[in-house]
Structure formats: structure tokens, C-alpha cells
Amino acid sequence: VVALLSGTSDTIYRQLESDLDAAVKEEWFEDAVLLRNKLISLSDLLTRKQFENPIIIDMTPHQDMSIELSAFVKTCYGKDISDTNYRVECYDISNLFGQHPTGSMVVFEDNQYSKSQYRRFAIKTVKKISDFDLHKEMLQRRLKRTDWKMPDLILIDGGKPQVRIAQKVLDELGMNVPMIGLAKKPDRIIFPEHLLVRKPPARSSSLFRMFQALRDESHRFAKKYHKLLREKASGIN
């Protein structure tokens, strides 16, 4: 309370982030969930305190993103991608009090949303599961699908813990797919720790706005499926 009132809340935030990162690294997921919830509460409090307005994202679906995206992937990952045949996949989860945990994958391909390739993931075999477990299982199930086209870039809705888990899945499967996270409040790019070059796009750039729009689309898609499962479970037609 003293730190919040004295304007040094950033110290608390950084410490919680560090503790969360350590908990995920050790796979103490129950502790990680508690720390994540504290971070969310603190972020909400700081947002209200600073009277920040939400950012409105307006992205033209057919805007040509190939040049910015190619430059970003080349600079940070040293990989070339096609200007006319690229694919970005974004992942999000919806997990309300552990009930009906679901995940979503949305696809942005060749300058437009490819809704026919959107996919949903429902977890049915685990009674108690954390957001971090769900991220891990969702990515494992998707990346093992060799009949699906592999993405040129993976975008995770989340911060350092989610990116760490995603990178662990990629490493375990022996895959070298460029991957980033998009953390909230404020929106910012999170890179895997092993990257030597970490050059995020400017927040005002079309590429950054595309990442935000994809995050919002994946969130909408996950929530829609989660709502459907809840209604089926409660007998609502």
C-alpha cells in the first residue's frame, strides 16, 4: 500500500513478474496462477488510477503486411518468409474458474483472416488444469498436426511465462518456428529468452496493430467457444 501511494508500484510489479517467471520455470503452476492473478489485479488498479483509455484497434483485413512482417522475422529470427504465401497463427485460452477450459487458434494468411482454418481446443481429460497447462497442451496438439501448414510466426496471448512454455514445447518437438508473445497493460512484445536480436515493431506500426488485432480475434473466438460449452453443460439450447 505504501509503495502504491508513494508512486513506486513498478517495483512491486517487477517483483511479481520475476516470481511468476520463476514459478513457471520450476513448473509450480498453482503458485504461478496465484501470482498471475495478483499481477492482473495490480494492473487493473494501476489502469484505473492513471485513467488510461482502452486502445481501439482498427486493422484493415486486406492490408499488405508482407514487407513489415518479412523484415521483422528476418531481423529477429534470421529467417526468410514468402511475401505472397505467409501464415501467422495466434493462440488464446478461456478458462473460467477451471470450468470448460478451451483454447483457440486463429490464422492470418496472405493479408487476410483465414476463418476456415480457425481451430478450437477443448480439454476433457484433466479435472484440474491451469492456464499454463492449457497453453502447453494446446500447442503440443497443434504442432503435432503435420497435415496442417506450419506457421511462419506464432503469436501467443501472454507474457514471459506463456512465452517460456511455448518455447519449451517448440524445443521438445525440435521445431524452429519464430514465436512471440503479446503482453497486456501496456501491450508489448515479449521475445523468447534465447534470442540475441530483439527488435519489436513500433507501437504505431501497422505490424504491431496487426498483432493486437489478431490477439483480440483469438480472444473473441476462444470466448465464443467457451460460452457454447457452458451453455451445453447447463442444458441451454
N, C-alpha and C positions, 0 to 999 in steps of 0.2 A: 504493500500500500504506500509506504514511504517513497519507494522508487517510482511508482506511478505518479504520485503527486509532485515529486521533485523533477520529473521530466527525464528520468534515466531508465525508462521502461525497456529501451533497446537492450540493456544488459540482461534483463530477465528473459527477453525473447531469445537472445543468442544462447543463453544457458539452456533453455528448454529445447531449442533446436539441437544443441550438442548432446543433451541427454537422450533425446529421441533418436538421433543418429546412432548413438552407442547401443541403445536398446535393440534397434533393428539389426545392427551388425552382429549382436550376440543372439539374435532371434528370440528375444524376450518380448513377444508380440503383445501379451496382455499389458505389460508395462508401457509398451510403445503406444497402445491405444489410449491409455490414460494421459500420457504426455501429449499426444496429438490433440486430444480434447482440450487440454489446458491451453495449447497454442491457439486453437480455434477461438476459444473464449477470450483470450487476451487480444487476438487480432480484432475480434468484433468490438471489444471495449475501446481499443485504440482508434478504430474506424469511427465509432460514434463520437469519441472525444475530439477528433480532428475534423468532424463534419465533412468527411470526404463523400463525394458523389460517385455513384457507380459509373464505370466506363461503358459507354454504349458502343457496341461493335457493329460495324456496318461493312460487310465484305461482299463485293460483287462475285457471285459464284464462278463466273466465266473469266475473271480477271487473270491475265497471264502471269503466273508466279514462277515460271520456269527459270528465269535468269537469276532472280534473288535466291531461290531455293538451291539451284545448282552451285552458286557461289558460296552459300553458307555451308553446304555439305562438303564441298571441295576444301574450303578453308579449315574447317574444324576436324574433318574426318579423313581428308585426303582421298576421297572417293569421287568418281565421276558418275553423274546420273544423266539420263536422257532428257533432252529438252522437250521432247514430244511424247514421252511414254514413262512418266514418273508416277510414283504411288506413295502417299503418306497415310499412315494409319494412326488413329488416335484412340486411346483407351480410357474408360472411366468406369467407376463402380458405384452401385447404390446398395447400401447396407444399413437399413433402419433397425437399430437395436438388435442386430443379429438375425432378423427375420427376412427370409426370402432374399439372401444375398445374390446380387446379379452383377454382371459386367457387360460392357458394350464396346464394340469396335466400329468406328465409322471410317470411311475411306474417302480420301480426296485424291482423285486420279485425273491427270491431264486437264487441270484447271477447272474441275467441277466435282461436286459431290457425286459419288457413285453409290446411290442408295440401295441398288440391287445387291451390293456386296457388303452392306452392313451386316454385322453378326451380333448375336446375343449369347451370353454365357450364364447359365443358372447352375448353382452349386446345390446338389441334392444329397450328397453322401456324408457331409460333415455337419454335425449339430451345432458346434460352436466354432466360429471362424472369425478372424479379424480381417480388417481391410487389407492388411499386408499379405495374409494368406491368400486372399481372393485375387489380388494382383498377380501373385506368383502362379496360382493355378490357371488363371485366365490366359496369361502369356504362354505358359507351357503348352496348354491345349491348342492355342492358335499357332504357335511356331512349329509345332509338330505336324501341322497340316501341310504336307508337301504338295498337295493338289491345289493349294491356294497360291497365288502370286505373292512373292516376298516383297515387303515394303522397301522403299529407298530410305525412308525415315520413319521411326516410331516416335510418337508423341504421347507421353504419359501425363495424365492429370494428377499432379502431385509434386512434392518437393524432394529433398535429398533421400529420405527413407524409401520412397517409391522408386526413385531412380536407381538406388542401390540394389533393390530387389530385382528390378527389371534387368540390370546389368548382370546380376548373378545368374538369372535364367539364361540370358544370352551366352554367358561364359560356359555354363553347364552343357548347353546344347552345341557348343563350338561354333556359334554364329557371330559374324562380324557385321551387324546391322547398325547403322547410325541411330542413336536414340537420345532423346532429351526429355526433360520434364518441364511442366509449366506450373509453377507455384503461384499461390494467390496472395493478395493483400500485402504488397502490391504484386501484380502479375509480373513474373520474371522467369527467365530461362534458367533451368538447372542442368548442368552437364555431368556426365559420369566422371568420377574422380580421376580415372586414368588418362584422360585427355590432356595432351600437352598444350593444345591451342583451344582456347575457349573464347570465342568472339561472338557474343549474342547479337542478333539484329537490333537495330534501334527500335525503341518502343513506338516511334512514329511511322515505322516502315510498313509496307504492305505485307511483308512476310510475317512480322510479329502479329499483325492484325489477323492474318490467316490462321496462325496458331491459336489465337484467342477464340476465333470463330469455330474452329474445329473442336476445341475444348468444350465450348458451350453446346455444340451439336452433339457431342458424345454424352454430355451430361443429360441433355434432354432425352436422348434415345434410351439411356440407362434408366432414367426415372420412369419413362413411359412403360417399359417392360416390368419394372419393379411394381408399379401400380397395378398392372394387369395380373401379376402373380398374387398380389394381396387380395384383389377382388375375387379371383378364382378360389383362393383359400377360404374366403369368408362367404362364398356362395352368391356373390353379387353377379348378376348377368350383365 
